[in-house]
Amino acid sequence: MTFSLCDPGTQNRILWNVGSQVGPKRPLNKKQIWAVRFFLDREQRT
């Protein structure tokens, strides 16, 4: 369902995701991967 261009209630509406990046996220780098592994090892979780 879309909004009508003639509806005065939608004229000044700000989008909830304005300014956010759209698309796939970048992969984790090695430092981040080792940080996750260290945290899981410290909590004794696999």
C-alpha positions in Angstrom: 0.0 0.0 0.0 1.4 3.4 -1.0 0.7 6.9 0.0 -1.2 9.3 -2.2 0.6 12.4 -3.3 -2.6 14.4 -2.8 -2.9 13.5 0.9 -1.9 16.5 3.0 -0.9 14.2 5.9 2.0 12.8 4.0 3.5 16.0 2.6 5.9 16.7 5.4 6.6 13.1 6.5 10.2 12.3 7.2 11.2 8.7 6.3 12.3 6.5 9.2 15.4 5.3 7.4 16.6 8.5 5.8 20.4 8.7 5.7 21.0 5.0 6.4 23.0 2.9 3.9 21.0 0.4 1.9 22.5 -2.9 0.8 24.7 -5.7 2.0 27.0 -5.2 5.0 30.7 -5.3 4.7 32.4 -8.6 5.9 34.0 -8.7 9.3 37.8 -8.1 9.3 40.2 -10.4 11.1 40.4 -8.3 14.2 36.6 -8.5 14.7 36.5 -12.2 14.0 39.2 -12.8 16.7 37.3 -10.6 19.1 34.2 -12.7 18.7 36.2 -15.9 19.1 37.9 -14.6 22.2 34.5 -13.6 23.7 33.0 -17.0 23.0 36.0 -18.8 24.4 35.9 -16.7 27.5 32.2 -17.5 28.1 33.0 -21.2 27.3 30.5 -21.2 24.3 31.1 -22.6 20.9 
